[in-house]
């Protein structure tokens, strides 16, 4: 199944709102770090329900574009958003429909690893970013977070599984400076006491702590020279 078909199905079944609820636990901390200023233009790659752009507009972002490969996702996002300064487009991560140096900041939460050619996607991000612009790339699915690896078994789209060093090197290869990289823990997921394990989803409390508190969301920040 293609990325478009997979996520059209998710949008039609209402999973986009569920994704928003789960991602917000750590996405809000990533968004708070972004050095956006009044009037900036922001691109959200893999926008889903569009929640990130709606949150950034509260900080007076001038223009927001949400790009998604699934038409139904973009359609839903438009329905959820009552703001003329935010637009949603259906597009390909490997051919971003924006001019060179036209975007001040790019944000992506739980979407980058779906890119068919992630190295080229980074080159496209570098192309559209204005000098000094930033790319805040947040992923839960990465090599060090071993308890997320099983996700690939439950989705028909091939996913890129890089480790922290591979993310840094790929950013550099695309022409982005790596400004920071760290793990943002999910402290809102409730973790039961040890005597409650195993549960339906977890063999041990240590495994659940590792997934949510130790690794959480990997954030890699790139800056365009």
MIMIBA-87648 format. One record per residue: residue in one letter; y, x, z of N, C-alpha, C, CB in turn. Coordinates in steps of 0.1 Angstrom, whole numbers, padded with zeros to 4 digits, always signed. Each point is the difference from the previous one (the first is absolute). Glycine has a CB too. Layout:
BEGIN
aYXZYXZYXZYXZ ...
This chain:
BEGIN
x-0012+0008+0000+0012-0008+0000+0012+0009+0000-0012-0019+0012 x+0023+0015-0019+0012+0008-0001+0008-0003+0013+0000-0001-0025 x+0010+0010+0027+0010-0002+0011+0007-0013-0001+0003+0025+0001 x+0001-0029-0013+0007-0012-0002-0009-0012+0004+0013+0010-0019 x-0025-0010+0014-0009-0011+0003-0003-0001+0015-0010+0002-0023 x+0007+0010+0029-0003+0000+0014+0011-0006+0009-0014+0020-0004 x+0026-0016+0001+0011-0004+0009+0006-0013-0005+0005+0023+0005 x-0007-0028-0017+0003-0013-0003-0009-0010+0008+0007+0007-0024 x-0019-0003+0025-0009-0008+0008+0004-0001+0015-0019+0006-0016 x+0023+0006+0021+0005+0000+0014+0012-0008+0002-0009+0023+0002 x+0019-0023-0012+0012-0008+0001-0003-0015+0000+0013+0019-0011 x-0022-0022+0002-0004-0014-0002-0006-0006+0013-0003+0004-0025 x-0005+0004+0032-0007-0004+0012+0009+0001+0013-0022+0007-0011 x+0034-0002+0009+0009+0002+0012-0002+0012+0008-0001-0024+0000 x-0007+0034-0005-0002+0012+0007+0013+0009+0001-0024-0001-0007 x+0034-0002-0002+0012+0008+0000+0007-0001+0013+0002-0003-0025 x-0001-0009+0031+0006-0002+0013-0008+0007+0011+0009-0022-0008 x-0022+0022+0007-0008+0007+0010+0002+0015-0001-0017-0018-0001 x+0019+0023-0011+0003+0014-0001+0013+0004+0006-0013+0000-0021 x+0023-0009+0019+0013+0002+0006-0001+0001+0015+0011-0013-0019 x-0018+0003+0025-0001+0000+0015-0006+0013+0005-0002-0025-0001 x-0009+0030-0006-0007+0012+0005+0009+0012-0002-0022-0011-0004 x+0028+0012-0008+0007+0013-0003+0013+0001+0008-0010-0001-0023 x+0015-0010+0027+0013+0000+0007-0001+0008+0013+0006-0022-0010 x-0017+0023+0016-0002+0008+0012+0005+0014-0001-0020-0014+0005 x+0018+0020-0016+0004+0014-0002+0011+0001-0011-0022+0008+0007 x+0022-0017-0016+0011+0000-0011+0014+0000+0006-0016-0012-0015 x+0018+0004+0026+0013-0001+0005+0005+0013+0006-0005-0024+0006 x-0004+0033-0002+0004+0013+0005+0004+0009-0011-0015-0003+0020 x+0007+0002-0031+0004+0008-0012+0013-0005-0006-0024+0003-0005 x+0026-0016+0004+0013-0005-0005+0012+0005+0008-0012-0020-0009 x+0010+0020+0022+0011+0004+0009+0004+0014-0002-0009-0016+0017 x+0000+0025-0022+0003+0014-0002+0007+0002-0013-0020+0006+0013 x+0019-0015-0022+0006+0003-0013+0015+0001+0001-0019-0013-0011 x+0025+0023+0005+0015+0002+0001+0008-0008-0010-0005+0023+0008 x+0002-0036-0008+0007-0009-0010+0014-0002+0005-0021-0011-0006 x+0031+0009-0003+0013-0002+0003+0005-0013-0008+0004+0025+0004 x+0007-0031+0000+0005-0012-0007+0002+0003-0015+0011-0007+0022 x-0017-0002-0030+0002+0001-0014-0011+0008-0007+0024-0001+0004 x-0033+0007+0003-0011+0008-0006-0009-0009-0008+0001+0017+0019 x-0008-0011-0029-0010-0007-0007-0014+0005+0004+0016-0003-0020 x-0025-0007+0023-0013+0003+0005-0011-0006-0008+0009+0002+0023 x-0019+0006-0026-0012-0005-0007-0012+0000+0009+0009+0009-0022 x-0016-0021+0023-0012-0002+0008-0012+0000-0009+0013-0013+0018 x-0021+0024-0018-0012+0000-0009-0011-0007+0007+0008+0022-0009 x-0014-0031+0002-0011-0008+0005+0006-0010+0011-0017+0018-0004 x+0027-0026+0000+0008-0007+0009-0007-0011+0007+0018+0005-0014 x-0029-0010+0008-0008-0011+0007+0009-0012+0002-0014+0017+0012 x+0016-0022+0000+0007-0012+0003+0015+0003+0000-0019-0008+0013 x+0023+0021-0014+0015+0003-0001+0006+0002+0014+0001-0012-0021 x-0009+0012+0032+0006+0001+0013+0008+0012+0003-0020-0013+0007 x+0017+0024-0013+0008+0013+0003+0014-0002-0006-0021+0014+0000 x+0022-0019-0012+0014-0001-0005+0008-0010+0008-0009+0005-0023 x+0003-0016+0027+0007-0010+0008+0005+0007+0013-0013-0019-0010 x+0005+0027+0016+0004+0007+0012+0011+0010-0003-0023-0003+0009 x+0022+0010-0020+0011+0010-0003+0013-0006-0003-0018+0015-0008 x+0018-0027+0002+0012-0007-0002+0008-0003+0012-0010-0010-0020 x+0003+0009+0031+0007-0002+0013+0009+0012+0004-0018-0015+0007 x+0015+0027-0014+0008+0012+0002+0010+0002-0011-0019+0010+0012 x+0021-0021-0020+0011+0000-0010-0004+0009-0012+0017-0004+0018 x-0029+0005-0021-0004+0007-0013+0006-0008-0011-0022+0008+0010 x+0027-0001-0020+0008-0007-0011-0009-0007-0010+0017+0017+0003 x-0028-0011-0007-0009-0006-0009-0014+0005+0003+0018-0001-0018 x-0028-0009+0017-0014+0003+0002-0008-0005-0011+0004-0001+0024 x-0014+0010-0028-0009-0004-0011-0014+0001+0006+0015+0008-0018 x-0023-0018+0017-0014+0000+0004-0009+0000-0012+0006-0012+0022 x-0014+0023-0023-0009+0001-0012-0014-0003+0005+0016+0016-0012 x-0023-0024+0005-0014-0002+0003-0008-0002-0013+0006-0011+0022 x-0019+0016-0022-0008-0001-0012-0006-0014-0002-0005+0024+0002 x+0006-0032+0008-0006-0014-0001+0011-0010-0001-0019+0008+0014 x+0019-0016-0025+0010-0010-0003+0000-0010+0011-0003+0003-0024 x-0008-0007+0030+0000-0010+0010+0007+0005+0013-0021-0010-0010 x+0019+0023+0013+0007+0006+0011+0015-0001-0002-0020+0015+0005 x+0024-0011-0016+0015+0000-0003+0005-0014+0000-0002+0020-0014 x-0006-0030+0009+0005-0014+0000+0001-0005+0015-0012-0004-0023 x+0002+0007+0031+0001-0004+0014+0012+0006+0007-0025-0002+0000 x+0027+0015-0002+0012+0007+0006+0013-0006-0004-0013+0021+0000 x+0014-0025-0012+0013-0007-0004+0001-0013+0007-0002+0010-0023 x-0009-0017+0025+0001-0013+0008+0003+0002+0014-0016-0009-0015 x+0013+0021+0021+0002+0002+0014+0015+0005+0002-0025+0005+0004 x+0032-0001-0014+0012+0008+0001+0012-0009-0006-0013+0022-0002 x+0022-0025+0010+0013-0007-0004+0011+0010+0001-0009-0022+0008 x+0010+0031-0018+0010+0011+0000+0002+0005-0014-0006+0006+0024 x+0017-0008-0030+0003+0004-0013+0000+0015-0002+0013-0021-0003 x-0012+0028+0014+0001+0015-0001-0014+0006-0001+0021+0000+0013 x-0031-0008-0011-0014+0005-0001-0007-0006-0013-0001+0003+0026 x-0005+0006-0034-0007-0004-0011-0014+0005+0000+0021-0001-0013 x-0030-0007+0007-0014+0004+0000-0005+0001-0015-0004-0011+0022 x-0003+0022-0025-0005+0003-0013-0015+0003+0000+0023+0008-0007 x-0030-0012-0004-0014+0004-0001+0000+0013-0008-0008-0024+0001 x+0002+0034+0004+0000+0013-0007-0011+0009+0004+0025-0002-0002 x-0025+0014-0005-0010+0010+0002+0005+0011+0008-0011-0007-0022 x+0004+0012+0032+0004+0012+0007+0002+0012-0008-0011-0009+0020 x+0004+0010-0031+0000+0011-0009+0011+0000-0011-0024+0002+0004 x+0032-0013-0004+0011-0001-0010+0011-0009+0007-0016+0003-0020 x+0023+0002+0029+0010-0008+0008+0011-0004-0010-0006+0012+0022 x+0009-0025-0022+0010-0005-0009+0015+0002+0005-0017-0017-0008 x+0020+0029+0011+0013+0003+0005+0005+0013-0006-0005-0011+0022 x+0018+0013-0023+0006+0011-0006-0001+0013+0009+0016-0015-0013 x-0015+0026+0007+0001+0013+0007+0011-0001+0011-0010+0013-0020 x+0007-0007+0032+0011+0001+0010+0007-0013+0004+0003+0023-0009 x-0011-0034+0008+0007-0013+0002-0003-0006+0014-0001-0003-0024 x-0008+0009+0032-0005-0006+0012+0004+0009+0012-0019-0012-0012 x+0024+0007+0023+0004+0008+0011-0012+0003+0009+0023-0009-0001 x-0032-0001+0003-0011+0001+0009-0012-0008-0006+0015+0004+0020 x-0027+0002-0018-0012-0007-0004-0009-0001+0013+0001+0009-0024 x-0006-0021+0026-0009-0003+0011-0013-0005-0005+0019-0005+0015 x-0030+0009-0009-0013-0006-0004-0009+0000+0013+0002+0009-0024 x-0007-0021+0027-0009-0002+0011-0014-0005-0004+0020-0005+0014 x-0030+0012-0012-0014-0004-0003-0001-0004-0015-0002-0008+0024 x+0007+0016-0033-0001-0003-0014-0002+0012-0008+0014-0019+0004 x-0009+0031+0000+0000+0012-0009-0014+0004-0004+0020+0007+0012 x-0030-0009-0004-0013+0005-0003-0007-0009-0011-0002+0009+0023 x+0008-0020-0027-0005-0008-0011+0005+0005-0013-0001-0020+0015 x+0010+0029-0016+0005+0006-0012-0012+0006-0009+0023+0004+0011 x-0023-0008-0023-0011+0006-0009+0001+0015-0001+0000-0022-0013 x+0012+0027+0012+0003+0014-0001+0011+0004+0010-0007+0000-0024 x+0003+0002+0037+0010+0002+0011+0009+0012-0003-0017-0010+0016 x+0012+0020-0022+0009+0012-0003+0011-0004-0009-0019+0016+0003 x+0015-0024-0014+0011-0004-0009+0009-0010+0007-0016+0004-0019 x+0011-0013+0028+0009-0009+0007+0010+0008+0008-0019-0017+0002 x+0015+0028+0004+0010+0008+0007+0010+0006-0009-0017+0005+0017 x+0013-0001-0029+0010+0005-0010+0010-0011-0004-0018+0016-0009 x+0013-0029+0008+0008-0011-0004+0010-0003+0012-0018-0009-0015 x+0013+0010+0027+0009-0002+0012+0011+0011+0000-0019-0010+0013 x+0015+0022-0016+0010+0011-0001+0010-0002-0011-0017+0016+0009 x+0013-0022-0020+0008-0002-0012+0011-0010+0004-0019+0005-0016 x+0015-0016+0022+0010-0011+0003+0009+0002+0012-0017-0015-0010 x+0013+0025+0019+0008+0002+0011+0013+0008-0003-0021+0000+0014 x+0032-0004-0009+0012+0008-0001-0001+0012+0009+0013-0021-0005 x-0005+0032+0002+0000+0012+0008+0002-0004+0015+0008+0014-0020 x-0016-0009+0028+0001-0003+0015-0007-0013+0004+0021+0012-0001 x-0027-0019-0009-0007-0012+0003-0013+0003+0007+0011-0011-0020 x-0017+0001+0026-0012+0002+0008-0011-0009-0004+0014+0007+0019 x-0026-0003-0017-0012-0008-0002-0008+0000+0013-0001+0006-0024 x+0001-0018+0030-0008-0002+0013-0013-0007-0004+0021-0002+0014 x-0032+0010-0013-0013-0004-0005-0009-0002+0012+0003+0012-0022 x-0007-0024+0025-0008-0003+0012-0014-0005-0004+0021-0005+0013 x-0031+0011-0007-0014-0005-0004-0009+0000+0013+0003+0010-0023 x-0012-0019+0024-0010+0000+0010-0013+0006-0004+0011-0021+0009 x-0013+0021-0022-0012+0005-0006+0002+0014-0004-0007-0023-0008 x+0002+0033+0016+0001+0014-0003-0011+0007+0006+0025-0001-0002 x-0028+0014-0002-0012+0007+0003-0002+0001+0015+0002+0012-0021 x+0008-0008+0029-0002+0002+0014-0003-0013+0008+0015+0019-0002 x-0011-0030-0003-0003-0013+0007-0014-0005-0005+0025-0005+0002 x-0035+0011+0003-0014-0003-0005-0004-0015+0001-0006+0024+0007 x+0011-0031+0003-0004-0014+0001+0006-0009-0010-0002+0005+0024 x+0011+0000-0032+0005-0008-0011-0008+0002-0013+0023+0001+0010 x-0031+0009-0011-0007+0003-0012-0008-0011-0006+0000+0024+0007 x-0006-0032+0002-0008-0011-0005+0007-0011-0007-0014+0004+0019 x+0028-0003-0019+0007-0010-0008-0004+0000-0015+0019+0002+0017 x-0022+0010-0022-0003+0001-0014-0012-0009-0004+0010+0023+0000 x-0019-0025+0010-0012-0008-0003+0003-0014-0001-0013+0016+0013 x+0025-0021-0008+0003-0014+0000+0011-0004-0011-0006+0000+0024 x+0009+0010-0032+0010-0003-0011-0004+0006-0013+0018-0001+0017 x-0016-0006-0028-0005+0005-0013+0008+0010-0007-0010-0022-0002 x+0022+0024+0008+0010+0010-0006-0003+0014+0005+0017-0019-0003 x-0017+0029-0005-0002+0013+0005+0013+0005+0007-0015+0005-0019 x+0012+0001+0031+0011+0004+0009+0000+0015+0001-0001-0022+0013 x+0013+0028-0012+0002+0014+0002-0001+0004+0015+0014+0001-0021 x-0024+0008+0024-0001+0004+0014+0004+0014+0001-0019-0016+0003 x+0032+0019+0000+0005+0013+0003+0001+0003+0014+0013-0001-0021 x-0013+0014+0025+0003+0003+0014+0015+0004+0001-0024+0008+0003 x+0028-0005+0009+0014+0003+0002+0005+0011-0009-0002-0008+0024 x-0005+0019-0025+0004+0011-0008+0001-0003-0014-0011+0015+0016 x+0002-0023-0021+0000-0004-0014+0012-0009-0003-0025+0001-0001 x+0029-0009+0010+0013-0008-0002+0011+0009-0001-0009-0019+0012 x+0010+0029-0003+0012+0009+0000+0000+0008-0013-0001+0002+0025 x-0010+0003-0030-0001+0008-0012+0004-0008-0012-0018+0015+0010 x+0013-0027-0011+0002-0009-0011+0015-0003-0001-0023-0010+0002 x+0030+0007+0010+0014-0002+0000+0007+0012-0006-0002-0015+0020 x-0001+0027-0015+0006+0012-0005-0002+0002-0015-0003+0010+0023 x-0009-0012-0028-0003+0002-0014+0008-0009-0008-0023+0006+0006 x+0027-0018-0001+0008-0010-0008+0015+0004+0001-0018-0018+0005 x+0021+0028+0003+0014+0004+0001+0008-0006+0011-0001+0002-0024 x-0006-0007+0034+0006-0005+0012-0001+0009+0012-0005-0023-0008 x+0015+0025+0015-0001+0008+0013-0007-0009+0010+0021+0013-0005 x-0030-0008+0013-0006-0007+0011+0008+0002+0013-0023+0003-0010 x+0030-0014+0014+0009+0000+0011-0007-0001+0013+0018-0009-0014 x-0028+0000+0014-0008-0002+0012-0013-0007-0003+0021-0002+0014 x-0031+0003-0005-0012-0007-0001-0006-0001+0014-0004+0009-0023 x+0001-0022+0027-0006-0002+0013-0008-0013+0000+0018+0013+0011 x-0025-0015-0001-0008-0013+0002+0007-0009+0009-0021+0012-0004 x+0023-0025+0000+0007-0010+0008-0011-0009+0006+0021+0001-0015 x-0023+0000+0028-0010-0008+0006+0003-0015+0000-0005+0019+0015 x-0005-0027-0016+0001-0015+0001-0003-0003+0015-0007-0004-0024 x+0018+0001+0031-0001-0003+0014+0000-0015+0003+0012+0021+0005 x-0012-0029-0016+0000-0015+0002-0014-0006+0000+0023+0000-0010 x-0032+0007+0003-0014-0004+0000-0006+0001+0014-0003+0007-0024 x-0002-0017+0030-0006+0000+0013-0013+0007+0000+0013-0021+0007 x-0015+0030+0001-0013+0007+0001-0007-0004+0013+0009+0020-0014 x-0020-0026+0014-0007-0005+0012-0006+0012+0008-0006-0021-0012 x+0003+0018+0025-0006+0010+0008-0014+0005-0005+0012-0009+0020 x-0016+0020-0016-0013+0006-0005-0012-0009+0002+0010+0023+0005 x-0010-0030+0005-0012-0009+0003-0001-0011-0010+0002+0006+0024 x+0008-0009-0032+0000-0011-0010-0006+0005-0013+0020-0010+0011 x-0024+0022-0012-0005+0005-0013-0016+0002+0002+0022+0012-0005 x-0029-0013-0007+0005-0001-0013+0005-0015-0003-0015+0019-0007 x+0024-0020-0002+0005-0013-0005-0005-0002-0014+0021+0001+0014 x-0017-0012-0020-0005-0003-0014+0005+0010-0009+0001-0024+0005 x+0011+0031-0003+0005+0009-0009+0000+0015+0004+0014-0018-0007 x-0017+0020+0020+0001+0014+0005-0012+0003+0009+0025-0001-0001 x-0030+0013-0001-0011+0005+0008+0004+0005+0014-0011+0006-0021 x+0023-0001+0021+0005+0006+0013+0015-0002+0001-0020+0017+0001 x+0025-0016+0012+0014+0000+0002+0007+0012-0006-0004-0014+0021 x-0003+0026-0020+0005+0012-0005+0003-0001-0015-0012+0013+0018 x+0003-0020-0025+0002-0001-0015+0012-0008-0003-0024+0002-0003 x+0026-0013+0011+0012-0009-0002+0013+0008+0004-0014-0021+0004 x+0014+0028+0007+0011+0008+0004+0004+0010-0011-0006-0003+0024 x-0005+0010-0030+0003+0010-0010+0007-0007-0012-0021+0013+0008 x+0016-0024-0012+0005-0007-0012+0015-0004+0002-0023-0008-0006 x+0026+0001+0017+0013-0006+0002+0010+0009+0007-0011-0022+0000 x+0007+0029+0011+0009+0008+0008+0001+0014-0004-0005-0015+0018 x-0006+0021-0023+0001+0014-0003+0005+0002-0014-0019+0005+0015 x+0014-0012-0025+0004+0002-0014+0009-0011-0005-0021+0011-0004 x+0019-0023+0007+0009-0010-0004+0004+0000-0015+0009+0001+0023 x+0004+0001-0025+0005+0001-0014+0005+0013-0003+0006-0024+0001 x-0010+0030-0012+0005+0014-0004+0013-0002-0008-0024+0009+0000 x+0034-0003+0005+0013+0000-0007+0003+0013-0006+0008-0018+0015 x-0005+0019-0028+0004+0012-0007+0014-0003-0006-0024+0008-0004 x+0033+0001+0007+0014-0003-0005+0004+0011-0010+0006-0011+0022 x-0003+0007-0034+0005+0010-0010+0014-0002-0003-0023+0000-0010 x+0030+0010+0006+0014+0000-0003+0003+0006-0014+0006+0001+0025 x+0001-0008-0033+0003+0005-0013+0011+0011+0000-0007-0022-0010 x+0005+0034+0004+0010+0010+0001+0013-0004-0008-0018+0017+0002 
